[in-house]
Amino acid sequence: VLGFALSGLAALALISIGVIYFARDTATDEAISDSIRLTEVIGRGLVEPMLDDAILTGDQDALQRLDEVVRQRVIGSSVVRIKLWTEDGRIVYSDEPRIVGQQYPLSEDDLTALETGEAEAEISDLSRPENVFERPFDKLLEVYLPVHTEGGTTLLLEAYLPYSSVSSSASVIWRRFMPAFVAGLVVLAIV
């Protein structure tokens, strides 16, 4: 009987570990999905309506109107940087003006977002040259979203979000799940 009980507890422990890892990954995935939804709201609701075609040629008035919206309504604790890229990798706008006009090869996630029209997200590689001004932020989540100028030109919106907000959201989701998990373990232990 003791051997049966010990093997049952060992199986319960293995299942518990698997469920914990699965739940943690699921919570993180959900937090990243929340970040993507936030970027979609920002991109479609705030940035895209400000995308005059004159931005493509560096028109200072058009860039200033966009910059005012980005600085007043986007940049803050949830989003720390915004960049707009052309399909050939040229940055036509950023709230960090020192990078505007620079050209870099687009990453696989950038290209995927442009091809599919769907938002993509990844942890920022701060060692990349186009991310030199984001290095002080430590770990960031980059979300890519295709947006369009009033004339229909596709641009890639890149929003940088603190990864700590993803971790925090994942913790909240995990804490909501934890009581059900513990209750399930108790029931399994009793059975």
NORKA-V862631 format. One record per pair of residues at least 6 apart in sequence whose C-alpha atoms are under 7 Angstrom apart, sorted by the first residue. I is the first residue (numbers start at 1). J is the second residue. Records with the same first field share a line. If there is no record, write none. Layout:
I=J ; J
This chain:
23=174
24=174
27=170 ; 173 ; 174
28=166 ; 167 ; 170
31=166 ; 169 ; 170
32=166
36=119 ; 143
39=143 ; 159
40=145
42=74
43=147 ; 157
48=147 ; 148 ; 149
50=66
51=149 ; 150
52=62 ; 149 ; 150
53=149 ; 150 ; 151
54=62
55=62 ; 63 ; 92
56=92
58=92
67=95
75=81
78=161 ; 162
79=159 ; 160 ; 161 ; 162
80=160 ; 161
81=95 ; 159 ; 160
82=94 ; 95 ; 158 ; 159 ; 160
83=91 ; 93 ; 94 ; 157 ; 158 ; 159
84=91 ; 92 ; 93 ; 94 ; 155 ; 156 ; 157 ; 158
85=91 ; 92 ; 155 ; 156 ; 157
86=92 ; 155 ; 156
87=155
89=103 ; 104 ; 105 ; 106
90=101 ; 102 ; 103 ; 104
91=100 ; 101 ; 102 ; 103
92=100 ; 101
93=100
94=100
104=130
109=120
110=144
113=119 ; 120 ; 144 ; 145 ; 146
114=146 ; 156
117=146
118=145
119=143 ; 144 ; 145
120=143 ; 144 ; 145
121=141 ; 142 ; 143 ; 144
122=141 ; 142 ; 143
123=140 ; 141 ; 142
124=139 ; 140 ; 141 ; 142
126=132 ; 134 ; 135
139=162 ; 163
140=160 ; 161 ; 162 ; 163
141=160 ; 161 ; 162 ; 163
142=158 ; 159 ; 160 ; 161
143=158 ; 159 ; 160
144=156 ; 157 ; 158 ; 159
145=156 ; 157 ; 158
146=154 ; 155 ; 156 ; 157
147=154 ; 155 ; 156 ; 157
148=154 ; 155
